Amino acid sequence: MTYLFSFLLSIACLATAAHAASWPEPSEGDFVVKNFRFTSGEILPQLNLHYRTLGTAQKDRKGHTTNAVLIMHGTGGAGTQFLNDRFGGELFGPGQPLDATRFFIVLPDDIGHGKSSKPSNGLHAKFPHYGYDDMVLAEYRLLTEKLKVNHLRLVMGTSMGGMHTWMWGEKYPDFMDALMPLASLPVQISGRNRMLRKMLMDSIRTDPEWNNGEYTHPPHGLVGAVDILLIMGSSPLQWQKEAPDRDSADKFLDDRIARYLQEDDANDLLYQVDASRDYNPQLQLASIKAPLLAVNSADDQINPPELGILEREIKNVAHGRAVILPISDKTRGHGTHTIAAIWKDQLVALLKQTDAKP
C-alpha cells in the first residue's frame, strides 16, 4: 500500500526463478519484545516482529557495522514485497547496487503487517493503537537488540517506509550514512491525502457489520475502503492502456476488488491507515545529518508534484536533494517506488556520494 499502498503493486511482483537464484536465500526470524509500551500508553505483553535478512553483517575493528541496509515497506505491505524481479532483481544480485553478497539487507514486517503482531491475530479492535513513532522504535529495537546492528550504511523505504525513512533521519541522526525515502513527503498528512484516508476509515467504522471490530465475516465497508485504495494508488496513463474500453475497465476493477477482498482484513487495514495520524517530520528536518535523496514520481496521485511540498521542504535538509521522475511508459503512479529500474541510478549516485565500502 502506499504512501499508502505499496501492496497494490507488490502483489503483481512475484519473484521469477532466475532472479530468485541471483541473491542469497533470505533468512527469516522473529523478535519478541516483552511488554512493549506504545505511545498511546497501551501495553502489549508480547510484540512479535517478523523479519528477513539477506547477506551477512560485517563489522570493522572497532565493532562498527559497515554494510547493513534497512529497507521498509509501505502501508499494507511486508518485507516480501522486495523479493521480486522488479525490486530485488534490479538491486540484490551480483554486481548490482545492493549486492546481497556484499551488503546485509534487513527487510522487517512492521507492526500490524505481514507476519508481525496485528489485530487479526486475535485482539481485533482491542489491539493497541500503534502509530509511526511506535513502528520506527520497533524497527530500531529489532536492529540493535536482535540483529546487533549498531550502524546502517543506508536507510530506505517505499511509501510508508519512505515516511519512516525521514523519521529515522531525525530520531537517529548519527546511525546511518545515507537516507533514501521513496514516494513520500516530509509533512503531516493533510489535504486530499488525509481526506481519502478518512473516507477509507469511515467506510469501515460506520458499517454496522464491522461491529466494533468483532465481525464474523468481512464487513461490506471493506469494499468501500478498497475502492478508495484503488483510487489512491491509480495511474491514469497506465490504467487507460490496460483498460481502453468500457468492458475492460469494468473487468479491471472487478478483478482487483475481488483480489483485495480475499487478502485484506478490515481491522488490519483500518489500523494500518490510522497509524499515519502521528506522522509529522516537518519541524525537525534540520536535525537530519546524513545525505538524503528523496525520489517521487510525477504521476503519484498520493504525493502530487503540483503541491510543491517536496521542493520546498528539502531546502531544510542540510544535505538533502529531491528528484521527481517524469511521467513515462515505465512509471506506475505511486507504485513507481517498487520499480527499481527507473530510479536505481539515483541510488547508485547516493552510494557513491557517501563513499560506501562494503
C-alpha angles and dihedrals in degrees: 000000000000157000043323117353125029090150089072087074102025094067089064094046102081116166117255120223091244095055094038087061092051096072132044118274107268118247115223129206147155131235115203117202115196118223096355109196116214124209087251088065092249118132127211111203091214123018112189119203116191120203145171128213134194123198131001129293116242129201133194125232091279092055093255113151106237109178110036120130123189116204118184127198132225133257110301092011136104139208090272090072089079095054097085139093095262094057114012091030089062098039115023103051129097111297093006124126095267098028104187092216088064104030132055104227120198119198111182128189102228125227108289094020142092114339094341124103112294140158095264090062087082112286093082110178090356089071112113113271099245125194136193092273089060092047095051092047090052091050090051093049091048091055099042103034104032105025096031092226111157099175137025126219089201139004115199138156145168124240105322086014088054090054089050088052091060088049093050090055090055101039097042105022095164096045100082143043097213143008129209117180114185127200097000144105126221096231138085112282107259143137118036092347092059093041092055091048090051090049089053094049093043090052089062101035097048094050109102088213089065086069095193089304097309098106122149095207132021108291117239088239088073088071091059090047092053090048089058092047090055092051092049095051096038126126111206095200096049096039090053089054093048094044108029097160140037099265096045090048091053092049092046090055097042093050094051095046091050091050095050093045089057093052107033129082116208096223093046092050093046092052093044093055094040091054091077091068093097097046114120117130094159098103095050101045092111089063092067109107105174122081108269128199116190117197124192132161126236094232094054104122092190091057103026112192094221089076089070091211098130094049090049098046099041087070087070093060110086095215098021132133131178131206126189111196114221120241111269142152087274100052120090105194113250089351091067086093090077097048098085096181089073097055108017091103086064089053091050090052091051092050091049091048091055094042102231116195106185 
